[in-house]
Amino acid sequence: MMKFNKILFAAGLAFLFVMASCNGDTVPKPKGQLRLDYPTAKYSPVPNVPSNCSFAFEVNESVKVKTKQDCSMEIEYPKMKATIYLNYKPVNGNIEQLLRDAQKLTYEHVVKADDIAEQPFLNPGSKVYGMFYQVGGNAATNAQFYVTDSTRHFLVGSVYFYAKPNYDSILPAAAYIKNDMRKIMETVRWK
């Protein structure tokens, strides 16, 4: 009998708890937004460019730059888990091939891309001409560019994230890095 009373008492407490918790109307949770704050970009000349490299540009001060002897560079964004890869090629009568290769690199992503927007870049004062590609969708890269003077220098860049492509998830970081890529294009100077 004592055991039955304990069970009855526990059941009564559970019933009171359920009744007490149902005293108001159910209200849906408000929609939440992911808040990602990135520092305001400050730019300065890219550090440690080997003397044999025929170009210079400005880079975001919050990145890490790895420079190689062949003048290729990796601009790392550790907090965003992304890297801009830059490759320099001298132009030796092969400008058409370099342009085809740069365009091919972009259009290889057409399988996963929703769209690819091309934005021409012209800076006649510095003899810098190029194209900026914005790749929409779940492609491996969402931004690429190339710049050239058409006679001696060719520089191509692309950004890659260290994660499975999910455009909606990386959109804030991708937008931030795209601005940095445009700044690189705008500040390229040939030596």
N, C-alpha and C positions, 0 to 999 in steps of 0.2 A: 504494500500500500504506500509505503514511504517513497518507493521508486516511482510509482504512478503519479504522486503529488509533485515530484520534482519535474517530471516530464510535462505535466499540466502547467506548472509554473513557468517553465521555459517556453512553452507554446504561447502562453499568455503574454510574456514579455516580447516575443517575436511579433505577435499580432499588434501590440501597442506600438512597437517600433515602426512597423509598416504603416500603420494608420497615422502616426505622427509625422512621418516623412512625406506624406501625400497631402499636405495642407495647402498647397498653392498651385496655380496654373503652371503648366510647362511652358517655358520660354526657350526658343531656339538660341543657340550661341550666335553671336555676331560673327560675320565673316572676318577672318584674320588675314593679314598681309605680312609676308616675310619682310623684315626690315634689314637691309644690307646697306651699311654706310661705308663708303670708301673715301679715303682722304682726298682733299682737293689736290689735283695734279700740279706739281711744280716741275718745271723742265730745266735741264742744264745740258751742256755738251756731253756726249757719250764719253765715258772715261776709258782709258787704256786702249785706245785704238792703235794697233801696230803701225809703225811708220810706213810700211809697204802698202797700206790700205789707201785707196784713192777717193775716199769719201768721209764725210763727217755728218752728224745730225744731232738733234736734241732728243733726250730720253727722260721719262718720268724718274724723278729722284728716288722713288720708293721701290725701284726694281733692282734686281741683280743682273749684271751683264757679264756674260762669258764670251771672250773674244778668242778666236782661233787664228793661227798664222795665215790661213788662206783667206782671211778677212770675213769669214762667216761668223755669225754671232747668235747667241741665245739670250733673249731678254726674258728673265724669269719673274713671274708674279707668284711668290710662294703662298701668300694668303688666299689667292684665287685659284691656285693649282693650275696655272696656265703658263705657256711659254710662247713668245714670238720667235720664230726661226727666220734669220736673215741670211741670204746667200748672195755673195757678190760674184759676178762673172765679168771679165773684160770683154769688150766687143772687138772682135777681129774679123770684120766682114760677115759676121754670123748673126746680125741683129734679127733677121727674120726667124731663124731657128730658136733664138732665145725667147722671142715673143710667142712663138708657137708653144714652146715648152711651158712658159708661164701660164698661158691660157689653158693648155691641156691639164696642168695641175689643178686649176680651178674647176674645170668642167668634168673632171673625174668624180666630183662629188654630186653630180646631177642626179644620180640614182637615189640618194637619200635627201637631196635638197628639195624644198618646196618651190624655191625660186632663187635666181642669182641676179642681183642688180649690179650693173656696171656703172661706175662713176669716173669719167675721165679726169685727169689731173694735169694741169698745164702751169708751168712757172717759167716763162721764157727768159726772165731776167737772170735766173740761175741755171738755165738750160736743163731743167728737170721736167720730164714728161712721163706720164704713166697712167695707170688704171687701178682703181680700188674696186674690189669685188666684195659684195656683201652677200653671204650665202644664208638663206633662210631655211629653217627646218633642222632635222636631226643629223646633219652632216658632221664629219669629223672635224672640220674647220668651218668657222662661220665668217671669217674675214681673211682676205689675201690682197696683196698689192704687188705691183712692180713699178719701178722708176728707172729711167734711162736718160742719157743725153743723146742717144741714137748713134753715136760715133765711137765712144771709148768705154762707157760704163753701163752696167746693168745690175740692178739690185732688186731681189724678189723677197717678199716676206709673207709669212702665214702664221696664224695663231692656232694653237692646239691646247685643249684642256685635258687634264689627266683624269678623265671620267668618261663613262659611257655617254655619248651625245644625247642630251635631252634639252632641247632648245629653250623650253620654258624655264627650266631650273637655272641655266647659266646666263640667261638674258641680261640681268643687271651687270654681271662681271664682263660679259661679252661687249656690252655697250661702252663700258669704261675703257676696255682695252682697245676697242675700235677707235676711240678718240685719240689714244696714244699712238696708234698706227697712222692715223691721219697726220698727227704732229710730226712723226718721223718723216713722212712724205713731204710735208711742207717745209721742213728744215734741212733736208738733204742738200749738201754742198759738195761738189766734186773738187778734188785737189788737182 
